[in-house]
Amino acid sequence: MTQATIDDKNLPHLQQALDPAAMAPAFEDFFRREYPERGLKVEACRIGRVYHKPGKNCGILYHLRCRDRDHRLVAPVLHGKMFANGEGHEKIRKAQPESWPGCGFWKPIRFWPELEMLLYAFPYDPRLSYLGQLLKTDFVKQQVEANLPGFGLAAGWKCEEVVPNVVKYMPMKRCILRYEIVLTDAAKNRRQIAFYSKTYDSPKSRYVYEALQKICASPACHTGVLNIPNPIAHLDGANTIWQQAWEGKGFSEVVEKSGWANLPGSGYVPKIAAMLAALHQIAVPNSQLQRGVAPATILGHVEEEAADILRFLPERRETLQRVTNALTTFAPGPEQQIPHATLHGAFKLAQILCREKSGGQSELALVDFDAIACGDPLYDLAEFIASLVFLRASNGIPAAPLRESVELFLAEYQKLVPWSCDRRRLAWYVVAFLLGKLHSSLKRGEAVGVANMATAFDLVQEWLDLLA
């Protein structure tokens, strides 16, 4: 990811910390001091996600490629945390361990005085304390053998090999691993299985697991319209869900290859609409699903995001005030007849996988049900639309195919559900989601998104006009 240049007077070293070219030699100097016996040379530094709260703190995920004195490859993942004016470092450091499962020779946490930064070495994460165990092959083998029914296997199978790989790491929040395992039975039959593991920062993982079980048991998941990888097991102490692998590519990656201009005629959009309509009409008792995000809560988020955006872009004060006023005025109220549906809760491009088949056919699957809930179906529609149209700002995609795809998506979805898709209520949600995406681009320092802020605000205004 290319980072934008961010200035924050309370984080004086932030610009250097966000410059991978500057950080590579800086890391090498730091390692020379902390690990002199290793002789580490940094060949490359890549910056992953950035979490910046202006004037307060910033978290930066670093992916390094190093060689030790014996020329062996070493590829640490390090999470750097900077606090405003260096405050809070000493308090956090005092209660930290000197070693941690899975860290190897890396010290779990170190203070980097020149940058006033705390460095956490993956898998050490105080909010995801089981990550080290989940990378230990013996522990994983035991858990696999304790959960054989979830893999569709009878008792007696033994897990012989485990190869873990880190797919996605969000410090202090989530971690996704992919395992490849080999099992054998008494008759020397051999099975190779791939599956995914998702670790959460709270016991909420149990709720997600149980909700997924109910969804995947629905007839809607057995017709080919709605593909969701089945849950395998829940590791209670680790706040971790194991889920079957559904091998495919990210939807955006597939469309990028063929060109976004071809999206309206690709056949994908009706499939996405059908997938969402099927999910929305799965009958799960309301008492078994949490309530979706209420408009009042969304307004609270909007106000917080607007305040943050204002710190980045003080010249946008009038625009932001106009947006928050309009969202407050037109917020959906109890007097509206709003249907209730089973929601994905984060239905956007990033949660859709695509598997291309021979003959030009393709299958889609839906993943990441962390926010599964019961609520207004337009919430999901709006989040998908926002993720699509925001590509104008985040990726420089032309407006025409995105607008055409939005209209096609809404028309196809409307054919498949019994409720009406009220355009004003839909626009209200879309504006809120677009503001959230604008805020996210700023706090993560995403270079293209930051450079295209004018386009992002134009998008917000376009959908805001639909509220009048």
C-alpha positions in Angstrom: 0.0 0.0 0.0 1.3 3.5 -0.9 1.1 5.9 2.0 0.3 9.5 1.9 2.5 12.1 3.6 0.8 12.8 7.0 1.9 15.6 9.3 0.9 15.4 13.0 2.6 17.8 15.4 1.8 15.5 18.3 3.6 12.6 16.5 6.8 14.2 15.4 8.3 11.1 13.9 5.2 10.0 12.0 6.4 11.0 8.5 9.6 8.9 8.9 7.6 6.0 10.3 5.4 6.0 7.2 8.3 6.1 4.7 9.4 2.5 3.9 12.6 3.7 2.2 13.6 5.6 5.4 12.5 2.8 7.7 14.5 0.0 6.1 17.9 1.4 7.2 16.4 2.6 10.5 15.2 -1.0 11.3 18.7 -2.3 10.4 20.3 0.1 12.9 17.7 -0.9 15.5 18.3 -4.6 15.0 22.0 -4.1 15.2 21.5 -2.7 18.7 18.8 -5.1 19.9 20.0 -8.4 18.2 23.8 -7.9 17.6 24.4 -11.6 17.4 22.0 -12.0 14.4 23.7 -9.8 11.9 20.4 -8.8 10.4 20.4 -7.0 7.1 17.1 -5.4 5.9 16.4 -6.0 2.2 12.9 -4.6 2.1 10.3 -2.8 4.2 6.6 -2.8 3.3 4.0 -0.9 5.2 0.6 -2.7 5.7 -2.3 -1.1 7.5 -2.0 2.2 9.2 -4.3 3.2 12.1 -3.9 7.0 12.7 -6.0 9.0 15.1 -4.7 12.5 14.5 -3.2 14.2 17.6 -3.6 11.0 19.6 -1.8 7.8 18.3 -0.8 5.8 15.3 -0.4 2.1 14.7 1.7 0.9 11.8 2.1 -2.7 10.5 5.5 -3.4 9.1 6.4 -6.4 6.9 10.2 -6.8 6.6 12.4 -9.0 4.5 15.8 -9.6 6.2 18.9 -11.9 5.9 20.8 -13.0 9.0 24.6 -13.4 9.1 24.2 -16.9 7.5 22.2 -15.4 4.7 19.0 -17.1 5.8 15.7 -15.4 5.1 14.0 -13.8 8.1 10.6 -12.1 7.5 9.2 -10.5 10.7 5.9 -8.8 11.0 6.1 -5.9 13.5 3.4 -3.6 14.8 4.6 -0.2 15.7 2.6 2.0 18.1 3.2 5.7 18.6 1.5 7.9 21.1 1.0 11.6 21.2 4.1 13.3 22.7 5.4 9.9 23.7 2.8 9.5 26.5 1.8 6.0 27.6 4.9 4.1 26.6 6.3 3.4 30.0 2.9 2.3 31.5 2.5 -0.2 28.6 6.0 -1.5 28.8 6.0 -2.4 32.5 3.7 -5.4 32.3 5.1 -7.0 29.1 6.8 -10.4 28.9 10.4 -10.9 27.9 9.6 -13.9 25.7 6.4 -15.3 24.0 5.3 -18.5 22.3 6.0 -18.3 18.5 8.2 -15.2 18.7 11.4 -17.2 18.4 14.4 -14.9 19.0 12.3 -11.7 18.6 11.6 -9.8 21.8 7.8 -9.6 22.2 7.9 -5.8 22.8 10.6 -3.2 22.6 10.8 0.5 22.9 12.4 2.4 20.0 13.5 5.7 21.6 14.6 7.5 18.4 11.0 7.1 17.0 9.2 7.1 20.4 7.6 3.9 19.2 6.6 0.6 20.8 7.4 -2.4 18.6 5.3 -5.6 19.0 6.7 -8.7 17.4 4.1 -11.0 15.8 2.6 -13.2 17.1 2.8 -11.3 20.4 -0.4 -9.4 20.8 -1.9 -8.6 24.2 -5.4 -8.7 22.8 -5.0 -11.9 20.8 -3.0 -13.9 23.4 -3.5 -17.3 21.8 -1.8 -16.5 18.5 1.4 -18.1 19.5 -0.4 -21.4 20.4 -2.2 -21.4 17.1 1.1 -21.4 15.2 2.4 -24.4 17.2 1.9 -27.6 15.2 1.4 -29.9 18.2 -1.4 -27.7 19.5 -3.1 -27.5 16.1 -2.8 -31.3 15.7 -4.5 -31.9 19.1 -7.3 -29.5 18.1 -7.8 -31.1 14.7 -8.1 -34.5 16.2 -10.6 -33.2 18.9 -12.8 -31.8 16.1 -12.8 -34.5 13.4 -16.6 -34.4 12.8 -16.3 -30.8 11.7 -13.9 -32.0 9.0 -16.3 -34.7 8.0 -14.1 -37.4 9.4 -14.8 -40.3 11.7 -12.9 -41.0 14.9 -9.4 -42.5 14.5 -7.9 -40.1 12.0 -4.5 -38.7 13.1 -3.2 -35.3 12.1 0.4 -35.9 10.8 1.4 -32.6 9.3 0.4 -28.9 9.8 1.6 -26.0 7.8 0.3 -22.6 9.0 0.4 -19.4 7.0 -0.6 -15.9 8.0 -3.3 -14.5 5.7 -4.3 -11.2 7.4 -3.3 -9.6 10.6 -5.1 -6.6 12.2 -3.2 -5.9 15.4 -5.2 -6.0 18.6 -8.4 -7.0 16.6 -8.2 -10.0 14.3 -5.9 -12.6 12.8 -6.6 -15.0 9.9 -4.5 -18.0 9.4 -4.6 -20.7 6.6 -3.7 -24.2 7.5 -2.7 -27.1 5.3 -2.9 -30.4 7.1 -2.3 -34.0 6.3 -4.3 -36.8 8.1 -4.1 -40.6 8.0 -6.3 -43.3 9.4 -5.6 -46.9 10.6 -5.9 -48.2 7.0 -3.2 -45.7 5.9 -5.7 -43.6 3.9 -4.4 -40.1 3.5 -6.3 -36.8 3.4 -5.0 -33.4 2.6 -7.2 -30.5 3.9 -6.9 -26.8 3.8 -8.9 -24.6 6.2 -9.0 -21.1 7.7 -8.7 -19.9 11.3 -10.0 -16.6 12.5 -9.0 -15.3 15.9 -11.0 -12.5 17.6 -10.1 -10.1 20.4 -13.2 -11.2 22.4 -15.5 -14.1 23.1 -17.8 -12.7 20.4 -16.3 -15.3 18.2 -18.7 -17.9 19.8 -21.7 -15.8 18.7 -20.4 -15.6 15.1 -19.7 -19.3 15.0 -23.2 -20.3 16.2 -24.8 -17.8 13.8 -22.8 -19.3 10.9 -23.9 -22.8 11.9 -27.6 -21.7 11.6 -27.0 -19.8 8.3 -25.1 -22.7 6.7 -27.8 -25.2 7.7 -30.4 -23.2 5.7 -31.7 -24.5 2.4 -30.5 -21.3 0.8 -26.9 -22.4 1.2 -27.5 -25.6 -0.7 -28.8 -24.2 -4.0 -25.6 -22.7 -5.4 -27.0 -19.1 -5.0 -25.4 -18.4 -1.6 -22.0 -20.0 -0.9 -20.6 -19.6 2.6 -17.7 -21.7 3.9 -19.0 -24.0 6.6 -17.7 -23.5 10.2 -15.7 -26.5 11.4 -15.1 -25.8 15.1 -14.8 -23.1 17.7 -11.8 -23.0 20.1 -13.4 -21.4 23.1 -10.3 -20.4 25.1 -8.7 -19.0 21.9 -11.7 -17.0 20.7 -11.1 -18.7 17.4 -13.3 -20.0 14.6 -12.1 -22.7 12.1 -13.9 -22.6 8.8 -13.7 -24.6 5.6 -11.6 -23.2 2.8 -13.4 -21.9 -0.3 -10.6 -21.5 -2.7 -11.1 -18.4 -4.9 -9.7 -14.9 -5.5 -10.9 -11.6 -4.2 -13.8 -10.3 -6.3 -12.1 -6.9 -6.9 -8.9 -8.7 -8.1 -11.0 -10.7 -10.7 -12.9 -7.6 -11.9 -9.7 -5.6 -12.1 -8.3 -8.2 -14.5 -11.2 -7.9 -16.9 -11.7 -4.2 -16.4 -14.2 -2.3 -14.3 -15.8 -0.9 -17.4 -17.0 -4.5 -18.1 -18.6 -5.0 -14.7 -22.2 -4.2 -15.7 -22.3 -6.8 -18.5 -20.2 -9.4 -16.7 -23.0 -11.3 -15.1 -21.5 -10.8 -11.6 -23.8 -8.1 -10.4 -27.1 -10.1 -10.7 -25.3 -13.0 -8.8 -24.3 -10.6 -6.0 -27.9 -9.3 -5.8 -29.3 -12.8 -5.7 -26.7 -13.8 -3.0 -27.7 -10.9 -0.7 -31.4 -11.4 -1.3 -31.1 -15.1 -0.3 -29.2 -14.2 2.8 -31.7 -11.6 3.8 -34.6 -14.1 3.6 -33.0 -16.9 5.7 -35.2 -17.3 8.7 -33.2 -17.1 11.9 -35.1 -16.4 15.1 -34.5 -12.7 16.0 -33.6 -13.8 19.6 -30.6 -15.7 18.2 -29.1 -12.7 16.3 -27.9 -9.4 17.7 -29.7 -6.3 16.6 -28.2 -4.4 13.7 -26.6 -1.1 14.1 -29.3 1.5 15.0 -29.5 4.8 13.2 -28.7 6.6 16.5 -25.5 4.6 16.8 -24.6 5.4 13.1 -25.1 9.1 13.8 -22.8 8.8 16.8 -20.1 7.3 14.5 -20.7 10.0 11.9 -20.1 12.7 14.4 -16.9 11.1 15.6 -15.7 10.5 12.1 -16.5 14.1 11.1 -14.6 15.4 14.0 -11.6 13.3 13.0 -11.8 14.4 9.3 -11.9 18.0 10.5 -8.5 17.5 12.2 -7.1 16.4 8.9 -9.0 18.8 6.7 -10.1 21.9 8.7 -11.1 23.6 5.4 -14.0 21.1 5.1 -15.8 22.3 8.3 -18.9 23.7 6.4 -19.3 20.6 4.3 -19.0 18.3 7.3 -21.5 20.3 9.2 -23.9 20.2 6.3 -23.6 16.4 6.1 -24.1 15.8 9.8 -27.1 18.1 9.9 -28.7 16.3 7.0 -28.1 12.9 8.4 -29.6 14.0 11.7 -32.6 15.5 10.1 -33.4 12.6 7.8 -32.4 9.7 10.1 -34.8 6.7 9.8 -37.3 6.7 12.7 -39.6 4.3 14.4 -42.6 5.6 12.4 -41.2 4.1 9.2 -42.2 0.6 8.3 -38.8 -0.9 8.2 -38.5 -4.7 7.4 -36.1 -6.9 9.4 -33.8 -9.3 7.7 -30.8 -11.5 8.4 -27.9 -9.1 7.7 -24.3 -9.8 6.8 -23.5 -6.5 8.6 -20.4 -5.7 6.5 -21.5 -6.5 2.9 -18.9 -5.0 0.6 -16.6 -5.9 -2.2 -13.9 -7.1 0.1 -16.1 -9.9 1.5 -16.9 -11.5 -1.8 -14.7 -14.3 -3.3 -14.8 -15.4 -6.9 -13.9 -18.8 -8.4 -13.7 -18.9 -12.2 -14.7 -22.2 -13.8 -14.3 -23.6 -17.3 -16.6 -22.4 -20.0 -16.5 -18.8 -18.7 -18.7 -19.6 -15.7 -18.0 -18.3 -12.2 -19.0 -18.9 -8.6 -19.2 -16.3 -5.8 -18.9 -16.8 -2.1 -19.5 -14.6 0.9 -17.1 -14.5 3.9 -16.4 -12.4 7.1 -19.6 -12.6 9.1 -18.2 -10.8 12.1 -21.2 -8.3 12.1 -24.0 -10.8 11.4 -27.2 -9.4 12.8 -30.9 -8.8 12.3 -32.0 -5.4 11.0 -32.8 -3.1 8.1 -31.9 -4.9 4.8 -31.0 -1.5 3.2 -28.0 -1.3 5.6 -26.3 -4.2 3.6 -27.3 -2.8 0.3 -26.0 0.6 1.2 -22.6 -0.7 2.4 -22.1 -2.6 -0.9 -23.1 0.4 -3.0 -20.7 2.6 -1.0 -17.8 0.2 -1.4 -18.5 0.1 -5.2 -18.9 3.9 -5.9 -16.0 4.8 -3.6 -13.7 3.1 -6.1 -13.9 6.5 -8.0 -11.9 8.0 -5.1 -9.8 5.1 -3.9 -8.9 3.6 -7.3 -9.7 6.2 -9.8 -12.3 4.0 -11.5 -14.6 6.0 -14.0 -18.1 6.8 -12.7 -20.2 5.4 -15.5 -19.8 1.6 -15.1 -20.1 2.0 -11.3 -23.3 3.9 -11.6 -24.7 1.4 -14.1 -23.7 -1.5 -11.8 -25.4 0.2 -8.8 -28.7 0.5 -10.7 -28.5 -3.1 -12.0 -27.8 -4.3 -8.5 -30.8 -2.5 -7.0 -33.1 -3.7 -9.8 -32.1 -7.3 -9.5 -32.3 -7.3 -5.8 -35.8 -5.7 -5.8 -37.1 -8.5 -8.0 -36.1 -11.1 -5.4 -37.4 -9.6 -2.1 -40.9 -8.7 -0.9 -40.1 -5.3 0.6 -39.5 -2.0 -1.2 -36.1 -0.5 -1.4 -36.8 3.1 -0.3 -34.3 5.3 -2.1 -34.2 8.1 0.5 -33.5 5.6 3.4 -31.0 3.9 1.2 -29.2 7.2 0.4 -29.1 8.0 4.1 -27.1 4.8 4.8 -24.9 5.3 1.7 -23.9 8.8 2.8 -23.0 7.5 6.3 -20.9 4.7 4.8 -19.2 7.0 2.3 -18.2 9.4 5.1 -16.8 6.3 7.0 -14.7 5.3 3.9 -13.4 8.9 3.5 -12.4 8.9 7.1 -10.7 5.5 6.8 -8.6 6.7 3.8 -7.4 9.6 5.8 -6.5 7.7 9.0 -4.8 4.9 7.0 -2.9 7.4 4.9 -3.9 5.8 1.7 -2.2 7.8 -1.0 -4.7 7.6 -3.8 -7.7 8.1 -1.5 -6.1 11.1 0.1 -5.1 12.6 -3.2 -8.7 12.2 -4.4 -10.4 13.7 -1.4 -12.3 16.2 -3.7 -13.8 13.2 -5.6 -14.7 11.6 -2.3 -16.6 14.7 -1.1 -18.3 14.9 -4.5 -19.6 11.4 -4.0 -20.9 12.3 -0.5 -22.7 15.3 -2.0 -24.3 13.3 -4.8 -25.9 10.9 -2.4 -26.7 13.7 0.1 -28.8 15.4 -2.7 -31.0 12.3 -2.8 -32.1 13.0 0.8 -33.6 16.4 0.0 
